[in-house]
Every structure is written in structure tokens, then in C-alpha cells.
Amino acid sequence: MNDALRAAMNDAGATVESLAERAEVDPKTVARWLSPGRIPHARHRAAAAAALGRDIGDLWPDTSRRRDPVWFRPWQEIEREAVALRWFESVVLPGLLQTEAYARAVLEGAGLVAPAQVQRRLTARMARQAILERDDPPQLTAVIDETVLRRPIGGRQTMHEQLCALAAGGERPHVRVHVVPASVGAYAGLNGPFVIATSTDRRTACYLDNQLEGHLASAAEDIAVILDAWEAVRGEALNHRQSIELIKEVAKTWS
């Protein structure tokens, strides 16, 4: 549980209902804030902290930020506040859709993360997935290359469980998964993965990974290039239902 928030509520004599009224959210939302890994939107964190007479950092120390590299932190906040995420991956599955076993295999198998840091990175990655469980989750549209489904990361059981989870996750109304079939030849996705985030005020930011660190792009000309790339890879992909069926078929090959 979020013991810091619960203790602050007890000290202030606040109930779930009274805090919800002050923060202008549903009581069910406040109840979810008490669960592990649940971090409210920035505006709700500020409202709740003010209502309880505490600093935001006291209630949500944001431990996941301390586990991620410094260069990733700006994107982490953008991702958390986004209303829409458009994500293309050509090598591994998007982090928000990875199972714990698959994510661990990715972190360990890459050989670039020190063994002592694997668990910290894994905990942070799993915590980020909480945004998809919020009452107001972002709309996530993921496009992945078919080769991702067939790359043996973590062994057969890990791949089977991961693809079953991916297919199940794709049934949620705010998650859409599209697969670029292996029959497609050269296409824009070969230039590398990227994520496009859209904020509540319709601003756009992009995130790109490389062997050294991630790169946050916000310049208009850079975003224009990435948006063109998104349209290109999305145009090569199967529709959502066809993609889910393909994922299920490939999952059987790993059983």
C-alpha cells in the first residue's frame, strides 16, 4: 500500500470520500492511489497534497525515477501525463506491454545493465505500466514488427506467456496493437523504434532509443519527421483484429 498517503490521510482526518471531493476526482480513484505503483496525474498530486497539508514529495517520493537513468526522467514524466502514446518497436515489445519475465530477460540478455541494476530497472519498468490501469489511461497504439513475436527472448515459456498477455492486453479498449507482417520488405521502421506522446493540451514529444541513451525530441521539424515515419509504419501493419489473431497463432508455436 501507499503508506505515506494513508498516514497523511489519517493525520489529517481525511477519508477517501473527503479527499476525493477536495481533489475533484471519484472516490474510487483515491482508493486506487493507495495501491502500490499508482501515481496520480501531476494536477491531482498537487490537489491532494494541498488538501492534506503535505509536500507532494512526501506523499509520492516517485521511487521509480531514482531507479531509471537520469536521461530517461524527462520522458518518464511526459509518458505519465500523456493522453495518447503511439509506439513503434522493431526489436522488442514496448515496455508498457512487457511481462515481468520478458522484461527481465531483455535487461539481462542485453548485457549492458550491471547485474546489480537489473532488479532496479525491472521494478521501474513494471511500475510505469500502472498508467494503463488508471481510470483515465492514455490511448496506447503499438505497432510492432512480426520478428519481435518470433525472437526467443527468455525461452519458450516466457515467450508463450508474453504473447498471451499481449493478446489479452490488446483486448482493452484503450490499447491497440498492430503487427507489420514479415512479408513486408524495406519500410520506414527499419530506421529504428520511437514513441510519440500527446499531452492534454495537444502538444507532441517524441522519444528515440540508441545504444548510448534515449533522446527526447520536441523540435517541430524533428516531430514532423517522426510523424511521417509513424504514418509509414502504421500503413504497412495489419489491422488490430488481424494482429491479435496473428499474435495468438504465434503464441501457440511457443507452447
N, C-alpha and C positions, 0 to 999 in steps of 0.2 A: 504494500500500500504506500501511498504518498504520505508518509508520517508527518512531514513538515507541514503540509497543508492541513491535515487532520488536527494536529496540535494547535495550529494557529486558529482554526475554527473553534476548537474547544476553549482556547484562551479568550476569544472574542465573544463567546456565547452565540456563535453563528451556527445555523443549521444549513443543511443542503438547500432547503427552500429559500431561506433568507439570503444566502449568498447568491443563489441563482437570480433572485429579484434584483439585488444590487448590481450584479454583473450583466443583467439583461440577457440571460440565457435560460434554457429549460433546466429544471432540477435534475433531469437525467444526465445532462451534460456535466453538471458539477459532480455528480456521483461518479462519472467516468474519470474526472480529473483525479480522483482518489486512487485510481488504479495505477499500477506500475507502468512507466513509459508514456503515460498520457500527458502531453504538454499542450495547454490551450494556445489559441491564437494570441499574438502579442497584445492586442487590444483587450482581450479577456483577462490575460495575466495582469495587466495594469489595473483593470477594474477590480479584480478580486483582491489584489494586494492592497489597493487603496481602501477597500471595504473592511479588510482585516487589520489595517494599520501596520502592515509589514512591507519590507522591501521585496521586490519581485525575486531577487536572487536568493532570498531566504526560503521562499516557497518552492521555486523551481531552479535549483542550482545548475540545471542543464548539464548533468554529468556526461552526457554523450558528447558534448562539444570538447570536453577535455580528453576524450579518447580518440578523436579524429585529428588528422594533421591540421596545422594552422591554416594552410592554404584552402582547406575544404570548408572552413567555418562559414564564410560568407554565403557559399552556395547552400549550406545546410539550412540557414535561416530563410533563404529565398524559397527553397523546396517546401519548408514547413508552412509558409504563408501563401503558397501558390493555390490558385483555384483550378488550374489546369496544368498538366505535365504531358508533354509529347516526347517520347523517349525512343531512341533507336539504338539497338545493340547488334553487333555482328559477331561477337566472340563469346560473351557470357550473357546470362539473363540479367535484366535490370535488377539492381539491388533491392528495390521495394517489393520485388516478386520472388526473391530467393528464399528457399527454406534454410534453416539453420545449418543443416548438414552440408548442403550445397555451398553456402557462403563460406563455411569453414574450409571446405576443400579448395575453393577458389583462392582464399587467403593463404592457405598453407602451400598449395601447389605452385603458386606464382614464384615462391622462393624469394620475394622481395620484402616480405614483412618478417621482422625478427620474431622468433617463437614466443618471446615474452609479450609481444604486442598483438598476437593473433586474437586472443580472447578479448582484449580491449576493443579492437576493431570490430570483432564479431558482435559484441554487445551493442556497440554503437549502431551498427547496420540494422540489427534486429529492432532496436528502439525506434529508428526512423520509420519503420513500417507502420507505426501507430497512427500516422496521418491518414492512412486508408481506412481506419476503423472509427474515425471521428463521426459526429453527427453531420458535419458538413465537409466530407472528404473532397480532395481535388479530383477532377476528372482525369484519370490516367489512361493515355493511349500509348501502348507499347508496340513497336514494330521490331521484330527480331528476324535474323537470318535463320533459315532452316538448319544450317550447320550447327547452330547453338543447341538445337534439340538432340543432335546426334553425337556431340562431343562428350566422351566418357569422363565427366568430372566427378570424382568421389566414388566411382564404382557403380555397378548396375542398380543396386537397391537405392542409392542416393538419387540416381537419375530417374528411376521409376517414381519415387516419392515426389521428386521435384516437379516432374511433368504432370503428375496427377494434381498436385497443388496448384500448378499454373493453370490447368484447365478449369479447376474449381474456382480459382480466383477470377478467371475471366468471365464467370457467370454473374459476378456482381455488377449492378447497374452502372457503377462509376468506373469500371475497368474494362477496357477494350484491348484485345491482343490480336495482332496481325502478323502473319508469317510470310516472309519473302521466300518463295519456293526455291529449291536448289537448282531448278531448271533455268532460272534467270541467270543470264550471263553477267557481263560487266554492268554495274549500276552505281549510283552515287554513294551507296552505303559502303562501298569498298574503301572509301576515303577515311572511314573511322566513325565511332559512335558519338552521340551527342544527346543532350537533353534540352528541351525548350520549356521554360516556365512562364506562365502568365499570372500576373498578380490581380488582386481585386480591382485595382484601378487601370487594368488592361495594359500595364507595362510588361515588356518582354525581356527576359535574360536567357542566356544560353550557357551551357556547361559542356566542356570537352575534356577528355582524358588523354594523357600521354604517359610515356614511361617515367617521366620525372614527377609531374604533379598535374592536378586539374587546372583548367584555365576557364575563368569566368569571362564571358563576352557580353558586352552591353552596348557597344557602339552600333549605330544604326546600320552601317554598311556591313558589319560582321553578321548581325542578326538577319539581314536580308539574304545573305549567302546561305545561312543555316536554314532559313525558312524555305528557300528554293530546294535545298537538299532534302528537307522533310517531305515536301510535295513529291519529289522524285522517288524516294524510297517507299512512301505510302502508296504511290501509284503502281509499284511493282508487287505489292503484297496482296495476299488473298484477303477476302472479306473476313469479318470476325467469326462468323459461324464456320466457314470453311477452315479457318485457322485452328479453332478449338477442336474440330474433328481430326485435323492432322496431328495436333498435339496428343490427343488421346490415342491415335494409331501408333505414333512413335513411342508413347509410354509403354504400350504393350510389348514392344520389342526389347525393352529394358527389364521386363519382369522375369 
